């Protein structure tokens, strides 16, 4: 999971204000912002007039209105300098340049606009909009071994003006799954997806019957949240747990701290009971997100408050083990807020840039903030194939912190924020549009962050989880045991 980013059509998501660091106040006359602004990368047009804005999603053949609102929603995160509009967005900085007028496809009195509106539900047009968006903004064709022209030639002929919604969904989903990128997705109304699911099962029913005699019954499926709970029960049976098990901590032998972080979201203080089941907790949490103004700021405030208690309990330990092996991601800034408590000096930790046609947006240098009384003793970060997305941003940032070593196996290898887009028919899709690099220029997309000490976990989720469970019942969790050995000085 990763923050779906850059002006998604809700005010709370639009703001994305995670950073609470002190910055000089900025004020500007509203009329200086009036005009039409085109984002550098990401495919957005903002039209501002008298303090009101409209936001539009644009591709070279489409123009889809997203939202409107008041620029005061952005507070001091929006400013104009040298005829460039700047939006501070958590760890990101987005740029807009002034243009004379909106593209002709967005002009409601133009023939192009009328034609495109008439094709809003046309399957061929929707395929072309999706494809053109990927061509302009997807960052990893080469890395994912996808030949865009070959893929287009394979899938485009399968879509005609008579293609049903269910068939279109199946075709697009098949095409996007072939990227093998965990940050690519597509969603349609429930009834369309249900019809597509039924259609898929009908088409594959005979094939599945033929396979049944050759397939062994699968073992019981393990769940990450259950396995993480078993690990905590073994090593910190008297430990503490909050946020429905997303945060667990305690002291293992020889005054060594253990801190388990199982999601990079779900940290906001919304009064949701920790006694709810795992599923019911997340249902309640996402329902609450629909009602709040700025869930991102709430997340950062929530993790900060939690860390105050956690680090107070762990500050006198001899060393600290932080376990993110079961953490599928969430918000980059949550993991970086944890690292802040371990960092005594502000430092640049990685760079990122967005795909823009045949080039990229300006490079954004991301800074890891520091804490006045940071934990400076040895820290061992436990990582594995299920450490994904925002969790990998934490692992990437940790490469620059001298007191942290990583133990486990390579993380999943999906770093980019998800660029949300819409199709003319109202469906939504997301894609990886950004390139993250460490300070040496290394890109870990597709391969993940490697540990300093390799444990040998397999990439398959169930095999990884079974390995952890088996180890627990035998000689103990191999990652934790290795960290304890290193702390005890038994190995260098």
C-alpha positions as CSV (number, residue, x, y, z in Angstrom):
1,X,0.0,0.0,0.0
2,X,1.1,3.5,-0.7
3,X,-0.3,7.0,-0.5
4,X,-2.3,7.6,-3.6
5,X,-1.1,11.0,-4.4
6,X,-1.2,14.4,-6.0
7,X,-4.6,16.1,-5.8
8,X,-6.9,13.2,-5.6
9,X,-10.5,14.5,-5.7
10,X,-11.1,14.9,-2.0
11,X,-10.1,17.9,0.0
12,X,-8.5,15.8,2.8
13,X,-6.3,14.0,0.3
14,X,-5.7,17.1,-1.7
15,X,-3.9,18.8,1.2
16,X,-1.6,15.9,2.1
17,X,0.1,18.1,4.7
18,X,2.3,15.7,6.7
19,X,5.3,17.9,7.6
20,X,4.8,20.1,10.7
21,X,8.3,21.6,10.6
22,X,8.6,25.3,11.1
23,X,8.6,27.4,8.0
24,X,8.2,31.1,7.5
25,X,4.7,32.3,6.9
26,X,3.8,33.1,3.3
27,X,1.0,35.4,2.2
28,X,0.0,36.4,-1.3
29,X,-2.7,38.4,-2.9
30,X,-5.2,36.0,-4.3
31,X,-5.2,37.8,-7.7
32,X,-1.6,36.8,-8.2
33,X,-2.7,33.2,-8.4
34,X,-5.5,33.9,-10.9
35,X,-5.1,32.1,-14.2
36,X,-4.6,28.7,-15.7
37,X,-1.8,26.6,-14.4
38,X,-0.3,23.4,-15.9
39,X,1.5,20.9,-13.6
40,X,5.0,19.9,-14.5
41,X,4.3,16.2,-14.9
42,X,1.3,14.3,-13.4
43,X,-1.2,15.6,-15.9
44,X,-3.2,18.2,-14.0
45,X,-4.6,21.6,-15.0
46,X,-5.6,24.1,-12.2
47,X,-7.8,27.1,-13.1
48,X,-7.8,29.8,-10.3
49,X,-10.1,32.8,-10.2
50,X,-10.9,35.0,-7.2
51,X,-9.7,32.5,-4.7
52,X,-11.6,29.6,-6.2
53,X,-10.0,26.7,-8.0
54,X,-11.1,23.9,-10.4
55,X,-8.8,21.0,-11.0
56,X,-8.8,18.9,-14.2
57,X,-7.2,15.6,-15.2
58,X,-5.7,16.0,-18.7
59,X,-4.2,13.7,-21.3
60,X,-3.5,14.5,-24.9
61,X,-6.9,13.2,-25.9
62,X,-9.0,13.8,-22.8
63,X,-10.0,16.3,-20.2
64,X,-11.8,15.1,-17.1
65,X,-13.0,17.5,-14.3
66,X,-11.8,16.3,-10.9
67,X,-12.8,18.8,-8.2
68,X,-13.3,22.4,-7.2
69,X,-12.8,24.4,-4.0
70,X,-11.2,27.3,-2.3
71,X,-7.4,27.9,-2.4
72,X,-7.5,28.7,1.3
73,X,-7.8,24.9,1.9
74,X,-4.1,24.8,1.1
75,X,-3.2,27.4,3.8
76,X,0.5,28.3,3.4
77,X,1.3,25.3,1.3
78,X,0.5,27.0,-1.9
79,X,2.5,30.0,-3.2
80,X,3.6,31.8,-6.4
81,X,7.2,32.7,-7.1
82,X,8.7,33.9,-10.5
83,X,5.4,33.0,-12.2
84,X,5.6,29.4,-11.0
85,X,2.9,28.0,-8.6
86,X,4.4,25.8,-5.9
87,X,2.4,23.2,-3.8
88,X,4.1,21.7,-0.8
89,X,2.7,18.2,-0.4
90,X,4.2,16.3,2.5
91,X,7.7,15.3,1.3
92,X,6.8,16.4,-2.2
93,X,7.0,19.7,-4.0
94,X,4.8,20.1,-7.1
95,X,5.2,22.8,-9.7
96,X,2.7,24.5,-12.0
97,X,3.5,26.9,-14.8
98,X,1.2,29.5,-16.1
99,X,-0.4,28.9,-19.5
100,X,-2.6,31.3,-21.6
101,X,-5.7,29.1,-21.6
102,X,-6.9,25.6,-20.8
103,X,-6.3,23.0,-23.6
104,X,-8.8,23.0,-26.3
105,X,-10.1,19.6,-25.3
106,X,-11.1,21.3,-21.9
107,X,-12.9,24.2,-23.5
108,X,-16.6,23.5,-23.1
109,X,-17.5,25.5,-26.3
110,X,-15.0,23.6,-28.5
111,X,-15.9,20.8,-30.9
112,X,-13.2,18.7,-29.4
113,X,-14.8,18.9,-26.0
114,X,-18.3,18.0,-27.4
115,X,-16.8,15.0,-29.3
116,X,-15.0,13.7,-26.3
117,X,-18.1,14.0,-24.1
118,X,-20.1,12.0,-26.6
119,X,-17.5,9.2,-26.4
120,X,-17.4,9.1,-22.6
121,X,-18.7,5.5,-22.4
122,X,-17.1,4.3,-25.6
123,X,-14.8,1.3,-24.8
124,X,-12.2,2.2,-27.5
125,X,-11.9,5.8,-26.3
126,X,-11.5,4.7,-22.7
127,X,-8.8,2.3,-23.7
128,X,-6.9,5.0,-25.6
129,X,-7.2,7.4,-22.6
130,X,-5.7,4.8,-20.3
131,X,-3.0,3.9,-22.7
132,X,-2.0,7.5,-23.4
133,X,-1.8,8.1,-19.7
134,X,0.5,5.2,-19.2
135,X,2.6,6.3,-22.1
136,X,3.1,9.8,-20.7
137,X,3.4,8.9,-16.9
138,X,4.4,5.3,-16.3
139,X,8.0,5.3,-15.1
140,X,9.0,1.6,-15.5
141,X,8.3,0.1,-18.9
142,X,11.9,-0.9,-19.4
143,X,12.5,-2.0,-15.8
144,X,9.3,-4.1,-15.9
145,X,10.3,-5.6,-19.3
146,X,7.2,-4.2,-20.9
147,X,7.4,-3.2,-24.6
148,X,4.7,-0.5,-24.8
149,X,4.2,-0.7,-28.5
150,X,4.0,-4.5,-28.5
151,X,1.5,-4.4,-25.6
152,X,-0.6,-1.9,-27.4
153,X,-0.7,-4.0,-30.5
154,X,-1.7,-7.0,-28.5
155,X,-4.6,-5.5,-26.4
156,X,-6.0,-2.7,-28.6
157,X,-7.5,-4.9,-31.2
158,X,-9.4,-6.8,-28.5
159,X,-11.4,-3.6,-27.7
160,X,-14.1,-2.6,-30.0
161,X,-17.1,-0.2,-29.8
162,X,-19.3,-3.2,-29.0
163,X,-17.1,-4.5,-26.1
164,X,-19.2,-4.8,-22.9
165,X,-18.2,-3.1,-19.7
166,X,-17.4,-6.5,-18.1
167,X,-15.2,-7.5,-21.0
168,X,-13.5,-4.2,-21.1
169,X,-12.7,-4.5,-17.4
170,X,-11.2,-8.0,-17.9
171,X,-9.1,-6.9,-20.8
172,X,-7.7,-3.8,-19.0
173,X,-7.2,-5.8,-15.8
174,X,-5.3,-8.5,-17.7
175,X,-3.1,-5.9,-19.4
176,X,-2.3,-4.1,-16.2
177,X,-1.6,-7.3,-14.2
178,X,1.0,-8.2,-16.8
179,X,3.2,-5.3,-15.6
180,X,3.7,-7.2,-12.3
181,X,3.7,-3.9,-10.5
182,X,2.0,-3.7,-7.1
183,X,1.2,0.0,-7.6
184,X,-0.9,-0.5,-10.7
185,X,-4.6,-0.9,-10.2
186,X,-8.0,-0.4,-11.8
187,X,-11.4,-0.2,-10.3
188,X,-14.9,0.0,-11.7
189,X,-18.4,0.2,-10.0
190,X,-19.2,-2.9,-8.0
191,X,-21.7,-4.2,-10.4
192,X,-19.3,-4.0,-13.3
193,X,-16.5,-5.8,-11.3
194,X,-19.0,-8.5,-10.1
195,X,-20.2,-9.1,-13.7
196,X,-16.6,-9.3,-14.9
197,X,-15.8,-11.8,-12.1
198,X,-18.7,-14.0,-13.1
199,X,-17.7,-13.8,-16.8
200,X,-14.1,-14.7,-15.9
201,X,-15.2,-17.7,-13.9
202,X,-17.5,-18.9,-16.8
203,X,-14.7,-18.6,-19.3
204,X,-12.3,-20.5,-17.0
205,X,-14.7,-23.1,-15.6
206,X,-13.8,-25.9,-17.9
207,X,-10.1,-25.3,-17.5
208,X,-10.4,-25.3,-13.8
209,X,-12.3,-28.6,-13.8
210,X,-9.5,-30.2,-15.9
211,X,-6.9,-29.0,-13.4
212,X,-8.7,-30.1,-10.2
213,X,-7.5,-33.7,-10.2
214,X,-3.9,-32.4,-10.5
215,X,-4.0,-29.9,-7.7
216,X,-3.2,-30.7,-4.1
217,X,-5.4,-29.0,-1.5
218,X,-3.6,-25.8,-0.3
219,X,-2.5,-25.5,3.3
220,X,-4.4,-23.1,5.5
221,X,-3.6,-19.5,4.4
222,X,-1.6,-17.6,6.9
223,X,-2.3,-13.9,7.6
224,X,0.5,-11.3,8.3
225,X,-1.4,-9.8,11.2
226,X,-1.7,-13.2,12.9
227,X,2.0,-14.1,12.3
228,X,3.2,-10.7,13.6
229,X,1.1,-11.3,16.7
230,X,2.7,-14.7,17.2
231,X,6.2,-13.1,17.0
232,X,5.2,-10.5,19.6
233,X,3.7,-13.1,21.9
234,X,7.0,-15.1,21.9
235,X,9.4,-12.2,22.4
236,X,7.5,-9.5,24.3
237,X,4.7,-11.4,26.1
238,X,4.5,-8.5,28.6
239,X,4.7,-5.9,25.9
240,X,2.3,-3.2,24.9
241,X,0.0,-3.0,21.8
242,X,-2.0,-0.1,20.4
243,X,-3.7,0.8,17.2
244,X,-5.2,-2.6,16.9
245,X,-1.8,-4.3,16.9
246,X,-0.3,-1.9,14.3
247,X,2.2,-0.9,17.0
248,X,3.7,-3.3,19.5
249,X,6.7,-2.8,21.8
250,X,8.5,-4.2,24.8
251,X,11.8,-5.4,26.2
252,X,13.4,-8.7,25.2
253,X,16.4,-10.2,27.0
254,X,19.4,-8.2,28.1
255,X,17.5,-4.9,28.0
256,X,17.0,-4.9,24.2
257,X,14.0,-3.1,22.9
258,X,11.6,-4.6,20.3
259,X,9.3,-2.4,18.3
260,X,6.9,-3.8,15.7
261,X,5.3,-1.6,13.1
262,X,2.7,-3.4,11.0
263,X,1.2,-0.6,8.9
264,X,2.3,2.9,7.9
265,X,-1.3,4.2,8.4
266,X,-4.1,3.7,10.9
267,X,-2.3,5.9,13.4
268,X,-4.8,8.8,13.7
269,X,-6.6,9.0,17.0
270,X,-10.2,8.5,15.9
271,X,-11.5,6.8,19.1
272,X,-11.8,3.4,17.5
273,X,-11.6,0.6,20.0
274,X,-8.6,-1.7,20.0
275,X,-11.0,-4.6,20.9
276,X,-12.5,-4.7,17.4
277,X,-11.4,-7.5,15.1
278,X,-8.7,-6.8,12.6
279,X,-11.3,-6.5,9.8
280,X,-13.8,-4.5,11.8
281,X,-11.1,-2.1,12.9
282,X,-10.2,-1.2,9.3
283,X,-13.8,-1.0,8.2
284,X,-14.4,1.6,11.0
285,X,-11.1,3.4,10.2
286,X,-11.9,3.8,6.5
287,X,-15.4,4.9,7.3
288,X,-14.0,7.6,9.6
289,X,-11.6,8.7,6.8
290,X,-14.6,9.7,4.7
291,X,-15.7,12.3,7.3
292,X,-12.4,14.0,8.3
293,X,-10.9,17.1,6.7
294,X,-7.3,16.1,6.7
295,X,-6.6,12.5,7.5
296,X,-2.9,12.8,6.5
297,X,-2.3,15.4,9.2
298,X,-4.2,13.2,11.6
299,X,-2.0,10.3,10.8
300,X,1.2,12.3,11.5
301,X,-0.2,13.7,14.8
302,X,-1.3,10.2,15.8
303,X,2.1,8.5,15.2
304,X,3.9,11.4,16.9
305,X,1.8,11.0,20.0
306,X,2.3,7.2,20.0
307,X,6.1,7.6,19.5
308,X,6.2,9.8,22.6
309,X,5.1,6.9,24.7
310,X,7.0,4.2,22.9
311,X,10.3,5.9,22.8
312,X,9.9,6.9,26.5
313,X,9.6,3.2,27.3
314,X,12.5,2.2,25.1
315,X,14.9,5.1,25.6
316,X,17.1,3.4,28.2
317,X,17.5,0.1,26.3
318,X,20.9,-1.0,25.1
319,X,19.8,-1.4,21.5
320,X,16.6,-1.4,19.5
321,X,15.1,-3.9,17.1
322,X,12.4,-2.5,14.8
323,X,10.4,-5.1,12.9
324,X,8.6,-4.0,9.6
325,X,8.6,-7.5,8.0
326,X,4.8,-7.6,8.0
327,X,4.2,-4.0,7.0
328,X,2.7,-3.6,3.5
329,X,3.0,0.2,3.6
330,X,0.7,3.2,3.8
331,X,2.1,6.7,4.1
332,X,5.8,7.5,3.5
333,X,5.8,10.2,6.3
334,X,4.7,7.7,9.0
335,X,7.8,5.6,8.6
336,X,10.0,8.7,8.3
337,X,8.4,10.0,11.5
338,X,9.7,6.9,13.2
339,X,13.2,7.4,11.8
340,X,13.1,11.0,13.0
341,X,13.3,9.7,16.6
342,X,16.5,7.8,15.6
343,X,18.2,10.7,13.7
344,X,20.3,13.3,15.4
345,X,21.1,15.4,12.3
346,X,18.8,16.6,9.5
347,X,20.1,15.0,6.2
348,X,19.0,14.4,2.6
349,X,18.2,10.7,2.3
350,X,16.9,10.1,-1.2
351,X,15.6,11.8,-4.3
352,X,12.5,11.4,-6.4
353,X,11.2,12.6,-9.8
354,X,8.1,12.0,-11.8
355,X,7.8,10.6,-15.3
356,X,6.8,13.3,-17.8
357,X,6.6,12.2,-21.5
358,X,10.1,11.3,-22.6
359,X,11.7,13.0,-19.6
360,X,11.2,13.7,-15.9
361,X,10.1,16.4,-13.5
362,X,12.7,18.4,-11.6
363,X,14.4,16.2,-9.0
364,X,13.0,16.5,-5.5
365,X,15.6,16.1,-2.7
366,X,13.9,14.6,0.3
367,X,15.2,15.4,3.8
368,X,14.9,13.2,6.9
369,X,14.2,15.5,9.8
370,X,16.0,15.0,13.2
371,X,15.0,14.8,16.8
372,X,16.7,16.8,19.6
373,X,17.3,13.8,21.8
374,X,17.4,11.1,19.2
375,X,17.9,7.4,20.1
376,X,21.6,7.0,19.1
377,X,22.3,3.4,20.2
378,X,22.4,0.5,17.7
379,X,19.2,-0.1,15.7
380,X,18.4,-3.2,13.7
381,X,15.7,-2.9,11.1
382,X,14.1,-6.2,10.2
383,X,12.9,-6.3,6.6
384,X,11.5,-8.9,4.2
385,X,9.6,-9.5,1.0
386,X,6.3,-8.2,2.6
387,X,8.0,-4.9,3.5
388,X,6.5,-2.9,0.7
389,X,5.8,0.6,-0.6
390,X,5.9,3.2,2.2
391,X,7.8,0.7,4.4
392,X,10.4,0.6,1.7
393,X,10.7,4.4,1.8
394,X,11.6,3.9,5.5
395,X,14.2,1.3,4.6
396,X,15.5,3.6,1.8
397,X,15.9,6.5,4.2
398,X,17.5,4.3,6.8
399,X,20.4,3.7,4.4
400,X,21.7,7.2,5.4
401,X,21.4,6.7,9.1
402,X,24.7,5.4,10.5
403,X,23.3,3.7,13.6
404,X,20.9,1.4,11.6
405,X,21.6,-2.1,10.2
406,X,19.1,-4.1,8.2
407,X,18.5,-7.8,8.7
408,X,16.2,-10.1,6.7
409,X,15.7,-10.3,2.9
410,X,15.1,-7.8,0.1
411,X,11.9,-5.7,0.4
412,X,9.2,-6.0,-2.3
413,X,10.5,-3.3,-4.7
414,X,7.5,-1.0,-5.2
415,X,8.4,2.6,-4.3
416,X,6.5,5.1,-6.4
417,X,3.5,6.9,-5.0
418,X,0.4,5.9,-6.9
419,X,-0.7,8.5,-9.4
420,X,-4.5,8.4,-9.4
421,X,-6.3,8.9,-12.7
422,X,-9.8,8.6,-14.0
423,X,-11.3,7.3,-17.2
424,X,-14.0,9.2,-19.1
425,X,-16.5,6.5,-18.1
426,X,-15.8,7.2,-14.4
427,X,-13.6,4.2,-13.6
428,X,-10.4,4.9,-11.7
429,X,-6.9,3.5,-12.1
430,X,-3.5,4.1,-10.6
431,X,0.1,3.8,-11.8
432,X,3.7,4.2,-10.7
433,X,4.9,7.5,-12.0
434,X,7.9,8.3,-9.9
435,X,11.5,7.2,-9.6
436,X,13.1,7.0,-6.2
437,X,16.9,6.9,-6.0
438,X,19.3,6.7,-3.0
439,X,22.1,9.2,-2.7
440,X,24.4,7.1,-4.9
441,X,21.8,7.1,-7.7
442,X,20.7,3.5,-7.1
443,X,17.1,2.5,-8.1
444,X,15.6,-0.3,-6.1
445,X,12.3,-0.7,-8.0
446,X,11.6,-4.3,-8.8
447,X,14.4,-5.6,-6.6
448,X,13.9,-4.0,-3.2
449,X,16.3,-2.8,-0.5
450,X,18.8,-5.5,0.4
451,X,19.7,-6.3,4.0
452,X,23.1,-6.0,5.5
453,X,22.6,-9.5,7.0
454,X,20.7,-12.0,4.7
455,X,18.3,-14.5,6.3
456,X,17.1,-16.1,3.1
457,X,13.3,-15.6,3.1
458,X,11.5,-16.6,-0.1
459,X,9.5,-14.0,-2.1
460,X,6.2,-15.9,-2.0
461,X,4.0,-14.6,0.8
462,X,2.9,-17.9,2.2
463,X,6.3,-19.4,2.1
464,X,7.8,-16.4,3.9
465,X,5.1,-16.5,6.6
466,X,5.4,-20.3,7.1
467,X,9.2,-19.9,7.5
468,X,8.6,-17.4,10.3
469,X,6.1,-19.6,12.0
470,X,8.2,-22.7,11.7
471,X,11.3,-20.9,13.0
472,X,9.3,-19.7,16.0
473,X,8.4,-23.2,17.0
474,X,11.9,-24.5,16.6
475,X,15.0,-22.3,17.4
476,X,13.2,-18.9,17.4
477,X,12.7,-16.2,14.9
478,X,15.9,-16.1,12.8
479,X,15.8,-12.3,12.2
480,X,15.4,-11.5,15.9
481,X,17.9,-14.1,16.9
482,X,20.4,-12.7,14.5
483,X,19.9,-9.2,15.8
484,X,20.4,-10.4,19.4
485,X,23.6,-12.2,18.4
486,X,24.9,-9.0,16.7
487,X,24.0,-7.0,19.8
488,X,25.7,-9.5,22.1
489,X,28.8,-9.2,19.9
490,X,28.9,-12.9,19.0
491,X,29.2,-11.9,15.3
492,X,30.7,-8.9,13.6
